[in-house]
């Protein structure tokens, strides 16, 4: 995963490389994307099931942050995901995603192991199957999950 800049829900800057050392799911979403909106609660459930061993980064690309705030407040008020904002989708564009939502699974070394656009075939169960191998990988050096960036 490229070392790109993003801001968290409170406006603090981060770089995607901060989560290297952890198995990571990166989901790009927008309020205008119905598949995104319906899939985020399931992705949050995934984050809760694997809390402590997996980081789930939900990156919103809406220009209108207020719409995203309303959606999160209503549907994800106490999410286990790391909520990030990339207004306009500059990071998404740099990755060359073919549609929305765009989901990436990265190993502890930061290597993308799966990229899916739209509603992935098999849905979340197919993604969970790939997670089994990601979570089995040994940590990449001393930067283990506990050293990953705070939420």
Backbone as ProteinMPNN parsed JSONL, in Angstrom:
{"seq_chain_A": "XXXXXXXXXXXXXXXXXXXXXXXXXXXXXXXXXXXXXXXXXXXXXXXXXXXXXXXXXXXXXXXXXXXXXXXXXXXXXXXXXXXXXXXXXXXXXXXXXXXXXXXXXXXXXXXXXXXXXXXXXXXXXXXXXXXXXXXXXXXXXXXXXXXXXXX", "coords_chain_A": {"N_chain_A": [[0.864, -1.162, 0.0], [0.681, 2.142, -0.93], [2.481, 4.889, 0.616], [0.498, 7.056, 1.577], [-1.09, 10.214, 2.341], [-3.668, 10.931, 4.708], [-6.594, 11.997, 6.533], [-7.904, 11.642, 9.871], [-11.152, 11.125, 11.429], [-11.343, 13.176, 13.209], [-9.785, 15.079, 12.106], [-7.031, 14.888, 12.3], [-3.809, 14.394, 10.831], [-2.606, 11.515, 9.049], [-0.553, 8.808, 7.825], [-0.754, 6.178, 5.514], [1.17, 4.212, 5.856], [1.534, 4.033, 8.566], [0.096, 1.936, 9.607], [1.428, -0.318, 8.901], [2.679, -3.516, 9.669], [0.513, -4.548, 10.774], [-2.202, -6.669, 9.859], [-4.36, -5.471, 7.415], [-7.485, -4.124, 6.415], [-8.634, -2.074, 3.934], [-11.163, 0.052, 3.148], [-12.762, 1.961, 0.795], [-15.301, 4.341, 0.755], [-18.481, 5.944, 0.105], [-21.187, 8.221, 0.73], [-23.074, 8.33, -1.285], [-23.0, 5.895, -2.476], [-24.729, 3.039, -2.632], [-24.073, 0.32, -2.178], [-21.804, 0.622, -0.654], [-22.848, 1.887, 1.664], [-24.581, -0.098, 2.649], [-22.765, -2.127, 3.158], [-20.926, -1.272, 5.102], [-21.749, -1.624, 7.912], [-21.447, -4.44, 8.134], [-18.733, -4.68, 7.653], [-17.8, -3.341, 9.879], [-18.614, -5.164, 11.822], [-16.879, -7.229, 11.164], [-14.455, -6.004, 11.862], [-14.828, -5.897, 14.621], [-14.944, -8.635, 15.279], [-12.333, -9.393, 14.797], [-10.803, -7.776, 16.375], [-7.843, -6.435, 17.66], [-6.214, -8.076, 16.171], [-6.468, -7.279, 13.601], [-6.674, -4.407, 11.54], [-9.157, -2.253, 10.44], [-9.645, 0.051, 8.054], [-11.719, 2.576, 7.227], [-12.27, 4.571, 4.648], [-13.63, 7.521, 3.782], [-14.792, 9.205, 0.871], [-16.331, 11.389, 0.262], [-16.96, 14.749, -0.797], [-18.627, 16.372, 0.635], [-18.457, 16.481, 3.794], [-20.28, 16.657, 5.862], [-22.472, 15.059, 5.161], [-21.333, 12.529, 5.336], [-20.702, 12.527, 8.057], [-23.302, 12.533, 9.164], [-24.238, 10.016, 8.287], [-22.431, 8.257, 9.601], [-22.939, 8.898, 12.293], [-25.563, 7.998, 12.523], [-25.526, 5.262, 11.71], [-23.122, 4.033, 12.523], [-22.288, 4.606, 15.25], [-20.521, 3.799, 17.308], [-18.117, 2.623, 16.208], [-15.752, 0.001, 15.422], [-13.955, 0.362, 13.495], [-11.282, 2.244, 11.976], [-11.911, 5.428, 11.237], [-11.518, 7.384, 8.423], [-10.81, 10.216, 6.242], [-10.801, 11.177, 2.899], [-11.191, 13.572, 1.066], [-12.761, 13.833, -2.017], [-11.368, 11.688, -3.037], [-8.572, 11.308, -3.681], [-6.583, 9.475, -2.893], [-7.838, 7.071, -3.535], [-8.038, 7.373, -6.342], [-5.303, 7.353, -6.975], [-4.707, 4.728, -6.526], [-5.977, 3.489, -8.585], [-8.561, 2.37, -8.609], [-11.391, 0.556, -9.829], [-14.062, 0.936, -9.323], [-16.778, 1.489, -6.961], [-17.885, 0.175, -3.81], [-14.377, 0.271, -2.97], [-12.116, -2.117, -2.047], [-9.332, -3.213, -0.196], [-7.065, -5.682, 0.835], [-4.361, -5.937, 2.917], [-1.244, -7.358, 3.738], [0.801, -7.875, 6.692], [3.215, -6.809, 5.949], [2.553, -4.744, 4.33], [1.955, -5.314, 1.717], [-0.379, -5.499, -0.882], [-2.833, -7.908, -0.946], [-5.313, -8.563, -1.897], [-7.545, -6.994, -4.076], [-10.578, -5.435, -4.571], [-13.355, -4.236, -6.362], [-16.551, -2.711, -6.23], [-19.299, -4.836, -5.328], [-17.868, -7.444, -3.8], [-17.399, -10.702, -5.198], [-19.017, -13.304, -3.588], [-19.111, -11.842, -1.351], [-18.692, -10.68, 2.014], [-17.954, -13.068, 3.238], [-16.165, -14.257, 1.471], [-14.063, -12.487, 1.649], [-13.381, -12.805, 4.341], [-12.359, -15.389, 4.236], [-9.942, -14.994, 2.897], [-8.716, -13.456, 4.812], [-7.93, -15.252, 6.757], [-5.49, -16.347, 5.868], [-3.96, -14.004, 5.826], [-3.905, -13.247, 8.536], [-2.495, -15.329, 9.564], [0.08, -14.881, 8.79], [3.35, -14.118, 9.999], [4.154, -11.338, 12.179], [5.523, -8.368, 10.685], [8.539, -7.752, 11.407], [9.581, -5.707, 14.243], [7.454, -3.93, 14.442], [4.645, -4.512, 15.492], [1.076, -5.177, 15.713], [0.273, -3.843, 18.051], [1.846, -1.634, 17.98], [0.827, -0.114, 16.025], [-0.76, 2.761, 14.512], [-2.65, 4.935, 16.666], [-6.23, 5.044, 17.103]], "CA_chain_A": [[0.0, 0.0, 0.0], [1.531, 3.335, -0.972], [2.507, 5.727, 1.811], [-0.285, 8.227, 1.22], [-1.601, 11.012, 3.455], [-5.112, 10.906, 4.93], [-6.923, 12.569, 7.838], [-8.903, 10.86, 10.592], [-12.463, 11.754, 11.575], [-11.163, 14.385, 14.01], [-8.976, 16.001, 11.315], [-5.593, 14.677, 12.504], [-3.187, 13.758, 9.665], [-1.981, 10.189, 9.165], [-0.039, 8.219, 6.585], [-1.179, 4.777, 5.491], [2.27, 3.36, 6.314], [1.455, 3.901, 10.03], [-0.544, 0.676, 9.974], [2.266, -1.442, 8.497], [2.927, -4.361, 10.832], [-0.795, -5.133, 11.069], [-3.036, -7.045, 8.72], [-5.225, -4.307, 7.245], [-8.521, -4.009, 5.394], [-8.903, -0.679, 3.592], [-12.415, 0.166, 2.395], [-13.135, 3.306, 0.375], [-16.755, 4.39, 0.693], [-19.111, 7.254, -0.06], [-22.603, 8.177, 1.111], [-23.891, 8.167, -2.479], [-22.815, 4.511, -2.943], [-25.629, 2.189, -1.85], [-23.353, -0.885, -1.768], [-20.932, 1.061, 0.451], [-23.649, 2.133, 2.865], [-25.095, -1.357, 3.196], [-21.665, -2.994, 3.552], [-20.123, -0.78, 6.229], [-22.029, -2.304, 9.182], [-20.849, -5.779, 8.108], [-17.298, -4.484, 7.794], [-17.591, -3.016, 11.285], [-18.715, -6.43, 12.55], [-15.623, -7.915, 10.891], [-13.445, -5.343, 12.702], [-15.068, -6.298, 16.01], [-14.571, -10.056, 15.431], [-10.873, -9.549, 14.712], [-10.181, -6.675, 17.12], [-6.566, -6.822, 18.234], [-5.387, -8.779, 15.185], [-6.745, -6.713, 12.284], [-7.119, -3.015, 11.479], [-10.059, -1.965, 9.329], [-9.63, 1.478, 7.765], [-12.849, 2.973, 6.389], [-11.886, 5.879, 4.121], [-14.728, 8.181, 3.092], [-14.305, 10.082, -0.192], [-17.281, 12.467, 0.006], [-16.559, 16.154, -0.631], [-19.522, 16.887, 1.676], [-18.162, 15.743, 5.014], [-21.472, 16.655, 6.718], [-23.268, 13.879, 4.798], [-20.632, 11.373, 5.916], [-20.892, 12.616, 9.512], [-24.675, 12.101, 9.474], [-24.313, 8.566, 8.091], [-21.684, 7.589, 10.673], [-23.662, 9.1, 13.558], [-26.78, 7.196, 12.518], [-25.328, 3.828, 11.469], [-21.877, 3.509, 13.1], [-21.934, 5.541, 16.324], [-19.391, 3.314, 18.115], [-17.468, 1.695, 15.298], [-14.429, -0.552, 15.712], [-13.107, 0.713, 12.367], [-10.6, 3.531, 11.994], [-12.621, 6.26, 10.262], [-10.612, 8.333, 7.783], [-11.462, 11.022, 5.209], [-9.991, 11.517, 1.732], [-12.167, 14.3, 0.265], [-12.539, 13.776, -3.45], [-10.825, 10.384, -3.418], [-7.236, 11.361, -4.287], [-5.897, 8.2, -2.64], [-8.54, 6.072, -4.35], [-7.616, 7.565, -7.741], [-3.907, 6.949, -7.127], [-4.673, 3.263, -6.519], [-6.555, 3.015, -9.835], [-9.747, 1.546, -8.355], [-12.305, 0.493, -10.965], [-15.442, 1.158, -8.91], [-17.034, 1.704, -5.525], [-16.764, 0.466, -2.925], [-13.09, -0.326, -3.323], [-11.603, -2.771, -0.854], [-7.989, -3.771, -0.316], [-6.526, -6.426, 1.976], [-2.902, -5.841, 2.905], [-0.562, -8.147, 4.751], [1.554, -7.128, 7.707], [4.333, -6.132, 5.286], [2.022, -3.659, 3.512], [1.68, -5.783, 0.368], [-1.795, -5.731, -1.177], [-3.079, -9.312, -1.258], [-6.59, -8.653, -2.598], [-8.179, -5.72, -4.414], [-11.912, -5.71, -5.107], [-14.192, -3.053, -6.573], [-17.953, -3.094, -6.278], [-19.679, -5.837, -4.335], [-17.006, -8.575, -4.127], [-18.042, -12.001, -5.376], [-18.994, -14.048, -2.344], [-19.314, -10.889, -0.266], [-17.788, -10.62, 3.155], [-17.43, -14.398, 3.567], [-14.984, -14.469, 0.626], [-13.001, -11.662, 2.218], [-12.95, -13.45, 5.592], [-11.534, -16.546, 3.889], [-8.602, -14.471, 2.601], [-8.153, -12.946, 6.063], [-7.321, -16.367, 7.475], [-4.076, -16.431, 5.497], [-3.295, -12.769, 6.251], [-3.702, -13.26, 9.979], [-1.535, -16.383, 9.876], [1.425, -14.38, 8.51], [4.006, -13.556, 11.187], [4.317, -9.885, 12.133], [6.66, -7.872, 9.898], [9.511, -7.076, 12.253], [9.142, -5.294, 15.578], [6.253, -3.08, 14.389], [3.472, -5.367, 15.575], [-0.204, -4.483, 15.76], [0.197, -2.943, 19.195], [2.595, -0.422, 17.673], [0.153, 0.588, 14.946], [-1.243, 4.102, 14.874], [-3.857, 4.967, 17.477], [-7.438, 5.428, 16.378]], "C_chain_A": [[0.91, 1.223, 0.0], [1.419, 4.15, 0.316], [1.818, 7.056, 1.506], [-0.848, 8.913, 2.453], [-3.124, 10.976, 3.487], [-5.358, 11.57, 6.288], [-7.962, 11.684, 8.522], [-10.162, 11.704, 10.793], [-12.385, 13.044, 12.385], [-10.289, 15.416, 13.297], [-7.48, 15.852, 11.491], [-4.993, 13.958, 11.295], [-2.57, 12.399, 10.018], [-1.404, 9.825, 7.812], [-0.39, 6.736, 6.644], [-0.087, 3.83, 5.996], [2.248, 3.171, 7.837], [0.88, 2.557, 10.462], [0.237, -0.538, 9.487], [2.661, -2.21, 9.742], [1.645, -5.037, 11.284], [-1.405, -5.637, 9.768], [-4.107, -5.966, 8.631], [-6.243, -4.533, 6.136], [-8.727, -2.52, 5.181], [-10.142, -0.669, 2.704], [-12.65, 1.633, 2.078], [-14.641, 3.318, 0.193], [-17.231, 5.822, 0.519], [-20.59, 7.12, 0.287], [-23.505, 7.965, -0.084], [-23.831, 6.743, -3.037], [-23.653, 3.571, -2.073], [-24.945, 0.913, -1.368], [-22.423, -0.556, -0.598], [-21.725, 1.181, 1.745], [-24.147, 0.832, 3.476], [-23.978, -2.263, 3.701], [-20.876, -2.553, 4.767], [-20.475, -1.426, 7.569], [-21.436, -3.716, 9.243], [-19.331, -5.688, 8.259], [-16.939, -4.12, 9.233], [-17.67, -4.278, 12.138], [-17.44, -7.262, 12.366], [-14.51, -7.33, 11.771], [-13.596, -5.762, 14.16], [-14.647, -7.76, 16.251], [-13.059, -10.247, 15.49], [-10.129, -8.436, 15.435], [-8.911, -7.178, 17.802], [-5.66, -7.547, 17.266], [-5.512, -8.179, 13.791], [-7.144, -5.258, 12.445], [-8.006, -2.867, 10.249], [-10.113, -0.451, 9.197], [-10.763, 1.784, 6.801], [-12.583, 4.406, 5.931], [-13.033, 6.445, 3.289], [-14.168, 9.158, 2.063], [-15.271, 11.22, -0.521], [-16.619, 13.835, 0.131], [-17.342, 16.755, 0.53], [-19.342, 16.055, 2.937], [-19.389, 15.663, 5.927], [-22.349, 15.441, 6.424], [-22.643, 12.618, 5.396], [-20.795, 11.351, 7.432], [-22.278, 12.126, 9.923], [-24.804, 10.588, 9.348], [-23.629, 7.83, 9.24], [-22.432, 7.713, 11.994], [-24.892, 8.198, 13.639], [-26.512, 5.691, 12.479], [-24.102, 3.217, 12.147], [-21.427, 4.365, 14.283], [-20.771, 5.087, 17.202], [-18.646, 2.243, 17.331], [-16.113, 1.205, 15.809], [-13.452, -0.232, 14.58], [-12.392, 2.031, 12.644], [-11.24, 4.346, 10.875], [-11.688, 7.352, 9.747], [-11.362, 9.072, 6.677], [-10.437, 11.412, 4.148], [-10.908, 12.273, 0.769], [-11.81, 14.296, -1.219], [-11.878, 12.506, -3.934], [-9.464, 10.407, -4.094], [-6.476, 10.051, -4.091], [-6.512, 7.103, -3.5], [-8.101, 6.164, -5.807], [-6.18, 7.092, -7.95], [-3.756, 5.426, -7.142], [-5.287, 2.667, -7.779], [-7.775, 2.134, -9.657], [-10.733, 1.666, -9.516], [-13.756, 0.753, -10.587], [-15.542, 1.347, -7.418], [-18.009, 0.651, -5.033], [-15.494, -0.185, -3.452], [-12.478, -0.854, -2.036], [-10.242, -3.377, -1.15], [-7.663, -4.515, 0.972], [-5.016, -6.356, 1.855], [-2.34, -6.688, 4.037], [0.211, -7.252, 5.698], [2.726, -6.355, 7.11], [3.873, -4.986, 4.393], [1.704, -4.063, 2.088], [0.195, -6.052, 0.189], [-1.958, -7.171, -1.623], [-4.377, -9.525, -2.014], [-7.088, -7.243, -2.847], [-9.514, -6.056, -5.069], [-12.672, -4.403, -5.234], [-15.624, -3.517, -6.73], [-18.247, -4.072, -5.163], [-18.868, -7.096, -4.631], [-17.786, -9.883, -4.23], [-17.913, -12.795, -4.086], [-19.139, -13.158, -1.129], [-18.271, -10.991, 0.827], [-17.218, -11.989, 3.508], [-16.196, -14.718, 2.715], [-13.798, -13.675, 1.164], [-12.478, -12.298, 3.498], [-12.075, -14.666, 5.313], [-10.101, -16.104, 3.584], [-7.917, -13.944, 3.871], [-7.446, -14.039, 6.843], [-5.837, -16.453, 7.148], [-3.313, -15.168, 5.903], [-2.962, -12.802, 7.735], [-2.715, -14.336, 10.417], [-0.098, -15.94, 9.611], [2.057, -13.858, 9.796], [4.104, -12.041, 11.065], [5.579, -9.497, 11.368], [7.598, -7.081, 10.801], [8.92, -6.636, 13.571], [7.881, -4.457, 15.592], [5.015, -3.954, 14.353], [2.219, -4.517, 15.7], [-0.281, -3.506, 16.914], [0.951, -1.644, 18.946], [1.94, 0.377, 16.557], [-0.419, 1.907, 15.453], [-2.501, 4.035, 15.71], [-5.042, 5.418, 16.652], [-7.838, 6.84, 16.728]], "O_chain_A": [[1.809, 1.33, 0.834], [0.404, 4.106, 1.01], [2.476, 8.055, 1.214], [-1.058, 8.277, 3.486], [-3.784, 10.988, 2.448], [-4.439, 11.69, 7.098], [-8.791, 11.056, 7.863], [-10.219, 12.859, 10.372], [-13.254, 13.908, 12.266], [-10.072, 16.508, 13.821], [-6.717, 16.611, 10.893], [-5.593, 13.014, 10.782], [-2.084, 12.18, 11.128], [-1.718, 10.441, 6.793], [-0.327, 6.118, 7.706], [-0.396, 2.755, 6.51], [2.878, 2.245, 8.347], [1.152, 2.093, 11.57], [-0.226, -1.669, 9.635], [2.95, -1.603, 10.774], [1.673, -5.98, 12.075], [-1.145, -5.085, 8.699], [-4.697, -5.586, 9.643], [-5.922, -5.055, 5.068], [-8.968, -1.782, 6.136], [-10.169, -1.298, 1.646], [-12.728, 2.461, 2.986], [-15.204, 2.426, -0.441], [-16.492, 6.778, 0.753], [-21.174, 6.045, 0.155], [-24.616, 7.461, 0.081], [-24.55, 6.427, -3.985], [-23.322, 3.337, -0.91], [-25.211, 0.463, -0.254], [-22.272, -1.351, 0.33], [-21.331, 0.651, 2.784], [-24.133, 0.677, 4.697], [-24.213, -3.089, 4.584], [-20.219, -3.375, 5.405], [-19.558, -1.758, 8.32], [-20.971, -4.14, 10.301], [-18.718, -6.527, 8.92], [-15.9, -4.538, 9.744], [-16.885, -4.447, 13.071], [-16.981, -7.919, 13.301], [-13.72, -8.073, 12.353], [-12.6, -5.961, 14.857], [-14.07, -8.083, 17.289], [-12.568, -11.157, 16.157], [-8.961, -8.177, 15.147], [-8.917, -8.228, 18.444], [-4.455, -7.635, 17.502], [-4.746, -8.531, 12.894], [-7.867, -4.908, 13.378], [-7.647, -3.303, 9.155], [-10.567, 0.247, 10.104], [-10.762, 1.296, 5.671], [-12.661, 5.342, 6.726], [-13.366, 5.917, 2.228], [-13.192, 9.858, 2.333], [-15.051, 11.946, -1.491], [-15.821, 14.067, 1.038], [-16.808, 17.542, 1.311], [-20.009, 15.036, 3.115], [-19.527, 14.704, 6.687], [-22.912, 14.854, 7.347], [-23.351, 11.747, 5.902], [-21.001, 10.292, 8.024], [-22.419, 11.396, 10.905], [-25.41, 9.944, 10.205], [-24.189, 6.882, 9.791], [-22.547, 6.736, 12.735], [-25.221, 7.691, 14.712], [-27.205, 4.925, 13.15], [-24.047, 2.0, 12.328], [-20.279, 4.809, 14.308], [-20.094, 5.931, 17.79], [-18.565, 1.091, 17.758], [-15.42, 1.915, 16.538], [-12.259, -0.52, 14.687], [-12.852, 2.836, 13.454], [-11.124, 3.994, 9.702], [-11.141, 8.138, 10.52], [-12.415, 8.622, 6.225], [-9.354, 11.908, 4.458], [-11.359, 11.708, -0.227], [-10.717, 14.696, -1.619], [-11.831, 12.266, -5.14], [-9.217, 9.605, -4.995], [-5.808, 9.572, -5.007], [-5.801, 6.308, -4.115], [-7.822, 5.144, -6.438], [-5.868, 6.498, -8.982], [-2.796, 4.898, -7.703], [-5.141, 1.47, -8.027], [-8.009, 1.238, -10.468], [-10.889, 2.734, -10.107], [-14.611, 0.787, -11.472], [-14.541, 1.365, -6.702], [-18.9, 0.261, -5.787], [-15.547, -1.089, -4.285], [-12.341, -0.122, -1.056], [-10.023, -3.972, -2.206], [-7.951, -4.033, 2.067], [-4.456, -6.681, 0.808], [-2.885, -6.728, 5.139], [0.268, -6.034, 5.527], [3.181, -5.367, 7.685], [4.698, -4.323, 3.764], [1.228, -3.234, 1.312], [-0.421, -6.743, 1.0], [-1.301, -7.612, -2.566], [-4.543, -10.537, -2.694], [-7.062, -6.397, -1.953], [-9.577, -6.857, -6.001], [-12.641, -3.564, -4.334], [-15.887, -4.581, -7.291], [-17.526, -4.128, -4.167], [-19.144, -7.768, -5.625], [-18.707, -10.136, -3.454], [-16.813, -12.94, -3.551], [-19.275, -13.646, -0.007], [-17.117, -11.345, 0.583], [-16.105, -12.069, 4.028], [-15.278, -15.385, 3.192], [-12.662, -14.148, 1.133], [-11.268, -12.332, 3.723], [-11.147, -14.946, 6.072], [-9.15, -16.778, 3.979], [-6.692, -13.982, 3.986], [-6.457, -13.77, 7.524], [-5.013, -16.614, 8.048], [-2.145, -15.249, 6.283], [-1.861, -12.428, 8.14], [-2.162, -14.265, 11.515], [0.842, -16.539, 10.136], [1.378, -13.221, 10.601], [4.134, -11.515, 9.953], [6.581, -10.212, 11.402], [7.453, -5.865, 10.935], [7.871, -7.133, 13.981], [7.281, -4.28, 16.652], [4.401, -4.121, 13.299], [2.291, -3.29, 15.783], [-0.856, -2.428, 16.762], [0.714, -0.652, 19.636], [2.442, 1.436, 16.18], [-0.541, 2.133, 16.657], [-3.341, 3.163, 15.489], [-4.886, 6.089, 15.631], [-8.837, 7.344, 16.214]]}, "name": "protein", "num_of_chains": 1, "seq": "XXXXXXXXXXXXXXXXXXXXXXXXXXXXXXXXXXXXXXXXXXXXXXXXXXXXXXXXXXXXXXXXXXXXXXXXXXXXXXXXXXXXXXXXXXXXXXXXXXXXXXXXXXXXXXXXXXXXXXXXXXXXXXXXXXXXXXXXXXXXXXXXXXXXXXX"}
